[in-house]
């Protein structure tokens, strides 16, 4: 039960991290460089950084609780640094979460 709950939180944080990354790339960065508004990057970048740290902490918690291998951590990390990566991986993560007992 605990592993399934951890995996669910991991997926929620992954989606929030993915949204923050897209906002940073497609809204805050253009505002900084095209409209001379660097505050957007400072705010969204800070939030994205916190969500990324939370994402990685939860990924390691999922690994610890479910026995996932290091390749799984590598895929999670790669998904977090590619635009839309966490959204693409969420389908797989949802199947993995559903397969957990509890």
C-alpha positions as CSV (number, residue, x, y, z in Angstrom):
1,X,0.0,0.0,0.0
2,X,2.8,2.4,0.9
3,X,4.6,1.9,-2.4
4,X,1.4,2.5,-4.4
5,X,0.8,5.8,-2.5
6,X,4.5,6.8,-3.0
7,X,4.2,6.1,-6.7
8,X,1.0,8.1,-6.9
9,X,2.7,11.1,-5.3
10,X,5.7,10.6,-7.7
11,X,3.3,10.8,-10.7
12,X,1.6,14.0,-9.3
13,X,4.9,15.7,-8.7
14,X,6.2,14.5,-12.2
15,X,3.2,16.2,-13.9
16,X,3.7,19.4,-11.9
17,X,7.4,19.4,-12.7
18,X,6.6,18.9,-16.4
19,X,4.1,21.8,-16.4
20,X,6.6,24.1,-14.7
21,X,9.3,23.1,-17.2
22,X,7.0,24.0,-20.1
23,X,6.0,27.3,-18.5
24,X,9.7,28.1,-17.9
25,X,10.6,27.2,-21.5
26,X,7.7,28.7,-23.4
27,X,6.5,31.6,-21.3
28,X,9.1,32.7,-18.8
29,X,12.1,32.5,-21.1
30,X,10.5,34.4,-23.9
31,X,9.3,37.0,-21.4
32,X,12.9,37.4,-20.2
33,X,14.6,37.7,-23.6
34,X,11.8,39.3,-25.7
35,X,10.1,41.5,-23.2
36,X,13.0,42.2,-20.8
37,X,11.1,40.7,-17.9
38,X,13.7,38.5,-16.0
39,X,11.4,38.2,-12.9
40,X,9.3,35.6,-14.7
41,X,12.4,33.3,-15.0
42,X,13.4,33.9,-11.4
43,X,10.0,32.9,-10.0
44,X,9.1,30.1,-12.4
45,X,12.7,28.8,-12.4
46,X,12.8,28.7,-8.6
47,X,9.5,26.8,-8.5
48,X,10.7,24.4,-11.2
49,X,13.9,23.8,-9.3
50,X,12.0,22.8,-6.2
51,X,9.7,20.6,-8.2
52,X,12.6,18.9,-9.9
53,X,14.2,18.2,-6.5
54,X,10.9,16.8,-5.3
55,X,10.6,14.7,-8.4
56,X,14.1,13.2,-8.0
57,X,13.5,12.5,-4.3
58,X,10.3,10.8,-5.0
59,X,11.9,8.8,-7.9
60,X,14.4,7.4,-5.4
61,X,11.7,6.7,-2.9
62,X,9.8,4.7,-5.6
63,X,13.0,2.9,-6.5
64,X,13.6,2.0,-2.8
65,X,10.0,0.9,-2.1
66,X,9.3,-1.0,-5.3
67,X,12.8,-2.4,-6.1
68,X,13.1,-0.6,-9.5
69,X,16.5,-0.7,-11.1
70,X,18.9,2.1,-11.9
71,X,17.8,2.1,-15.5
72,X,14.3,3.2,-14.2
73,X,15.9,6.1,-12.4
74,X,17.8,7.0,-15.5
75,X,14.6,7.1,-17.6
76,X,12.9,9.2,-15.0
77,X,15.8,11.7,-15.0
78,X,15.8,11.8,-18.8
79,X,12.0,12.3,-18.8
80,X,12.5,15.3,-16.5
81,X,15.0,17.1,-18.7
82,X,13.2,16.6,-22.0
83,X,10.2,18.9,-22.8
84,X,7.0,16.8,-22.5
85,X,9.0,13.9,-21.2
86,X,7.1,13.4,-18.0
87,X,3.8,13.5,-19.9
88,X,5.0,10.8,-22.3
89,X,6.3,8.6,-19.4
90,X,3.1,9.1,-17.3
91,X,1.3,6.4,-19.4
92,X,4.0,3.9,-18.4
93,X,4.2,5.0,-14.8
94,X,0.4,4.7,-14.5
95,X,0.6,1.0,-15.6
96,X,3.5,0.4,-13.2
97,X,1.5,2.0,-10.4
98,X,-1.6,-0.1,-11.2
99,X,0.5,-3.3,-11.2
100,X,1.5,-2.7,-7.6
101,X,-0.4,-4.7,-5.0
102,X,-2.6,-2.7,-2.7
